[in-house]
Amino acid sequence: LCAARTGLVLVAAPQLDLDGHEGLVLLQMANRKRHSVVRALAPGVPSVSTAPRLLHCGRERVESSLIELGYPRERARRLAHASNGGFSYRLRLIQELSVQPEWAASGDAADLAVASLIGRWSEDKSGDREVVEKLSGNSFGEWTTRARRLLAKVGTPLTLNGQKWRFYLRHEGWFALGSRVTEAQLTDLRNALVSALGEPQEALDMPKDERYMASLIGKSSKYSSGIRGELAATVAMLGAYPEPLTQLRAGVAEGLASVVVRELLDDHDWKRWAALNDVFPALAEGAPDVFLEQLERWIVKSRSQVQLLFEQEGPAMTGTSYFTGILWALETVAWNPALLTRTALVLAALAAIDPGGNWA
């Protein structure tokens, strides 16, 4: 019932233990499907205001709570980021349990592994459909039919909202389904990553004070922002968490992440770097050494292009800053003590070029 997609009012039987682990998992599932839950109070409880409530916890709240409990800051950050999918997985991560979810052991696991690699896709975007076809090996219509069958199965971490698909347990799916990823898929994956993330943005050819109108005059991307963000996350996991990909030879996953990041950043035109602004943190996590190396080369060899990137900052209300992703990426890289000095020097070099503007 909790997995039903139609909104329901669920009345919990008194004998259900909704405060235990399984009960909390049920409540989380009901909350995710937007059901309402009526629960019985224990005898002697004077009012409903004293009944416990399961609150939604975003990444920031989880991270700060873990730090308050004594977790090292970096581990708290990683746990909060990894457990974004749900309470039950967060609990397993904290307790360092490795319970394999049922959906990862089913006959549909190979299809779910493909969905996990993509993360999100929109049926109305031609680029998204191309990525799905490349990685699934099926026409988009055939893949959609199979994906819709997966939707009907209880517990499958796949959702459909209008024309937008999402595999919402990316981190858990990576560890649970990684053994299904083969080396034969890597060429198609590399091409998909470079094509989607390296797509030129037509809006950058417009005057900076008119770019906010780009979508209104038909200058829109063939890829959805959702699939770009999730494919960038795939690059990050290839480099940072290669262990679950047991069918790949040692070093292949990290090598793919490095190749993709190097190819994306080998173009020193400011427009390429501006187009990657939203995905820089994930790219830096996937291949931090390569990211720093390419950024250092760009600053030394193409200083004028770096300055042009800074100068694209538009008016405060309608403008966009295209260098913020680089700053977030540098923060990601700086968590590694071995890269802290290089990161600081790169930041200093960027500060020396920055002509000033609305952003500090």
C-alpha positions in Angstrom: 0.0 0.0 0.0 2.8 2.4 0.8 4.2 1.8 -2.6 1.0 2.6 -4.4 1.3 5.6 -6.7 -2.2 7.0 -6.1 -2.4 9.2 -3.0 -4.1 7.3 -0.1 -5.0 7.9 3.5 -3.3 5.0 5.4 -4.6 4.0 8.8 -1.9 2.1 10.8 -3.1 -0.8 12.8 -2.2 -0.4 16.5 0.1 -3.4 16.5 2.4 -1.9 13.9 5.6 -0.7 15.4 6.1 2.6 13.5 8.9 3.7 15.7 11.2 0.8 14.8 13.4 0.5 11.8 10.9 -1.3 9.5 8.2 1.1 10.6 10.3 4.2 9.8 11.1 2.7 6.4 7.3 2.4 5.8 6.7 5.9 6.9 9.5 7.2 4.6 7.9 5.3 1.7 4.5 6.7 2.4 5.9 10.2 2.6 7.7 9.8 -0.7 4.5 8.7 -2.4 2.6 11.6 -0.8 0.3 9.4 1.3 -1.3 10.6 4.5 -0.8 8.4 7.5 -3.1 8.1 10.5 -1.5 6.4 13.4 -2.8 5.2 16.8 -1.5 6.7 20.0 -0.3 4.5 22.8 -2.7 4.3 25.8 -2.3 7.3 28.1 -0.9 9.7 25.5 -2.9 12.9 26.2 -2.8 14.6 22.8 -1.7 14.1 19.3 0.9 16.9 19.7 3.1 14.5 21.6 3.1 11.9 18.9 6.5 11.4 17.1 6.7 12.7 13.6 9.1 11.7 10.8 10.6 14.9 9.4 12.2 15.3 6.0 15.9 15.9 6.4 17.8 17.6 3.7 21.5 17.2 3.1 22.5 20.2 5.2 20.4 19.2 8.2 21.8 15.6 8.1 25.3 16.9 7.8 25.0 19.3 10.7 23.3 16.7 12.9 26.0 14.2 12.3 28.7 16.7 13.1 26.9 17.5 16.4 26.9 13.8 17.2 30.7 13.8 16.8 31.2 12.5 13.2 34.3 14.0 11.5 33.2 16.8 9.2 34.2 15.1 5.9 32.5 11.8 6.8 29.4 13.7 7.8 29.4 15.5 4.4 29.8 12.3 2.5 27.1 10.4 4.5 24.7 13.3 4.0 25.4 13.5 0.2 25.3 9.7 -0.3 22.1 9.1 1.7 20.0 11.7 -0.1 17.8 9.0 -1.5 16.0 8.0 1.8 16.0 7.2 5.4 16.5 3.5 5.2 19.7 3.8 3.2 21.0 6.6 5.5 20.5 4.2 8.4 22.4 1.4 6.7 25.3 3.7 5.7 25.6 5.0 9.3 25.5 1.5 10.7 27.9 0.3 8.0 25.5 -2.4 6.9 25.5 -3.9 3.4 22.0 -5.3 3.0 21.3 -5.9 -0.7 17.9 -4.4 -1.7 15.5 -6.8 -3.3 15.3 -4.8 -6.6 19.0 -5.2 -7.1 18.7 -9.0 -7.0 15.8 -9.3 -9.4 15.7 -10.2 -13.1 15.4 -6.5 -13.9 18.7 -5.6 -12.3 20.4 -5.1 -15.7 17.8 -2.6 -16.8 18.0 -0.9 -13.5 21.8 -0.6 -13.8 21.3 1.3 -17.1 18.8 3.6 -15.4 21.2 4.1 -12.5 24.0 5.2 -14.9 21.7 7.8 -16.5 20.0 9.0 -13.3 17.3 11.2 -15.0 16.0 11.7 -18.4 13.1 13.6 -20.1 11.0 12.1 -22.9 10.6 15.5 -24.5 14.4 16.1 -25.0 15.9 14.5 -28.1 19.4 14.4 -26.5 18.0 12.5 -23.5 16.4 10.0 -25.8 19.7 9.5 -27.6 21.6 8.8 -24.4 18.9 6.2 -23.3 19.2 4.5 -26.6 23.0 4.4 -26.6 23.3 2.9 -23.1 20.3 0.6 -23.2 20.9 -0.8 -26.7 17.2 -0.4 -27.5 15.0 2.0 -29.3 13.5 4.7 -26.9 10.1 3.2 -27.3 11.2 -0.3 -26.3 13.2 1.1 -23.4 10.2 3.1 -22.2 8.0 0.0 -22.3 10.4 -1.9 -20.1 10.9 1.0 -17.8 7.1 1.3 -17.3 7.0 -2.3 -16.3 9.6 -1.6 -13.6 7.4 1.2 -12.3 4.7 -1.3 -11.3 7.1 -3.3 -9.1 7.1 -2.6 -5.4 10.2 -0.8 -4.1 11.8 -0.1 -7.4 13.7 3.2 -7.1 12.3 4.6 -10.4 9.7 7.3 -10.7 7.9 9.0 -13.6 6.5 12.5 -13.3 4.8 13.6 -16.5 7.6 13.0 -19.0 10.4 13.1 -16.5 12.1 9.9 -15.3 14.3 9.6 -12.3 16.3 6.9 -10.6 16.3 8.4 -7.2 18.7 6.2 -5.2 21.9 7.0 -7.2 24.4 6.2 -4.5 22.7 3.0 -3.3 22.1 2.0 -6.9 25.7 2.4 -7.8 26.8 0.0 -5.0 24.0 -2.4 -5.5 24.0 -2.6 -9.3 27.7 -1.8 -10.1 28.4 -5.5 -10.8 26.0 -5.3 -13.8 28.0 -2.7 -15.6 30.2 -4.2 -18.3 33.3 -2.9 -20.2 31.3 -3.2 -23.4 29.1 -0.3 -22.2 32.0 2.0 -21.5 32.5 3.3 -25.0 28.8 4.2 -25.3 28.9 5.8 -21.8 32.0 7.9 -22.7 30.4 9.2 -25.8 27.2 10.0 -24.0 29.1 11.8 -21.2 31.1 13.9 -23.7 28.2 14.7 -25.9 25.7 15.7 -23.2 28.1 17.6 -20.9 30.1 19.2 -23.7 27.1 20.5 -25.7 27.6 24.2 -26.7 25.0 26.6 -25.3 23.5 28.8 -28.0 22.6 31.4 -25.3 26.3 32.2 -24.9 26.3 33.7 -28.4 23.7 36.3 -27.3 24.5 39.6 -25.5 24.8 38.8 -21.8 21.9 41.0 -20.9 19.6 39.1 -23.3 20.5 35.5 -22.4 17.7 35.1 -20.0 15.4 35.2 -23.0 17.2 32.3 -24.8 14.6 29.6 -24.2 11.8 32.0 -25.3 13.3 32.4 -28.8 14.1 28.7 -29.2 17.7 28.6 -28.1 17.3 25.7 -25.7 19.5 22.7 -25.1 18.8 19.3 -26.6 19.6 17.8 -23.2 17.7 18.3 -20.0 19.4 19.9 -17.1 18.4 16.8 -15.1 20.3 14.4 -17.3 23.4 16.7 -17.4 23.5 16.8 -13.6 23.1 13.1 -13.2 25.6 12.2 -15.9 28.1 14.5 -14.2 27.4 12.6 -11.0 28.2 9.4 -12.9 31.6 10.8 -13.7 32.1 11.6 -10.0 31.2 8.0 -9.0 33.4 6.4 -11.6 36.4 8.2 -10.2 35.5 8.2 -6.5 33.8 4.8 -6.1 35.1 2.3 -8.7 35.0 -0.7 -6.3 31.3 -1.8 -7.1 32.1 -2.1 -10.8 33.4 -5.7 -10.4 33.3 -6.6 -14.1 35.8 -3.9 -15.0 39.5 -4.3 -14.8 41.4 -2.3 -12.2 41.8 1.3 -13.1 39.3 1.3 -16.0 36.5 3.3 -14.2 38.9 5.9 -12.8 40.6 6.1 -16.3 37.2 6.7 -18.0 36.5 9.6 -15.6 39.9 11.1 -16.2 39.5 10.8 -20.0 36.1 12.4 -20.0 37.2 15.4 -17.8 40.4 15.9 -19.8 38.5 15.9 -23.1 35.8 18.3 -21.8 38.4 20.8 -20.5 40.8 20.6 -23.3 39.0 23.3 -25.2 40.2 26.7 -23.8 37.3 28.8 -25.3 35.5 30.5 -22.4 32.2 29.3 -23.9 33.1 25.7 -23.2 34.0 26.5 -19.6 30.8 28.6 -19.1 28.7 25.7 -20.5 30.2 23.4 -17.9 29.6 25.7 -14.9 26.7 23.7 -13.5 28.7 20.4 -13.5 32.2 21.4 -12.4 31.9 20.1 -8.8 31.0 16.6 -10.0 33.7 16.6 -12.7 36.3 17.7 -10.1 35.2 14.9 -7.7 35.6 12.3 -10.5 39.1 13.3 -11.6 40.5 16.0 -9.2 44.1 15.8 -10.5 43.0 16.2 -14.1 40.6 19.0 -13.2 43.3 20.9 -11.5 45.8 20.2 -14.2 43.4 21.5 -16.9 42.4 24.5 -14.9 46.1 25.4 -14.3 46.9 25.1 -18.0 43.9 27.2 -18.9 45.0 30.0 -16.6 48.6 30.0 -17.9 47.9 29.6 -21.6 44.5 31.3 -22.1 44.4 34.1 -19.5 42.4 36.3 -21.9 39.7 33.6 -22.1 39.6 33.3 -18.3 39.0 37.0 -18.1 36.3 36.8 -20.7 34.6 34.2 -18.5 34.6 36.6 -15.6 33.3 39.4 -17.7 30.2 37.5 -18.7 28.6 38.3 -15.4 25.3 40.1 -16.2 23.0 42.4 -14.3 22.2 41.5 -10.7 18.5 40.6 -11.4 18.7 38.8 -14.8 22.4 38.0 -15.1 24.4 34.8 -14.5 27.9 34.2 -13.2 29.7 31.5 -15.1 32.6 31.0 -12.7 30.8 29.9 -9.5 30.9 26.2 -10.5 34.7 26.4 -10.7 34.8 27.8 -7.1 32.5 25.0 -5.8 34.7 22.5 -7.6 37.8 23.9 -6.0 36.2 23.5 -2.6 35.4 19.9 -3.4 39.0 19.3 -4.4 40.4 21.1 -1.4 39.0 18.4 1.0 42.0 16.3 -0.1 44.9 17.5 2.0 47.3 16.5 -0.8 45.7 18.9 -3.2 45.0 21.8 -0.8 48.2 23.8 -1.7 47.5 23.5 -5.5 43.9 24.5 -4.9 44.9 27.6 -3.0 47.4 28.6 -5.7 44.7 28.2 -8.4 42.3 30.3 -6.4 44.9 33.0 -5.9 45.6 33.0 -9.7 41.8 33.4 -10.4 41.6 36.2 -7.9 44.4 38.0 -9.7 42.5 37.9 -13.0 39.0 38.7 -11.6 38.1 42.2 -12.9 35.4 42.6 -10.2 31.6 42.8 -10.5 28.6 41.8 -8.5 30.2 38.7 -6.9 33.0 38.7 -4.4 
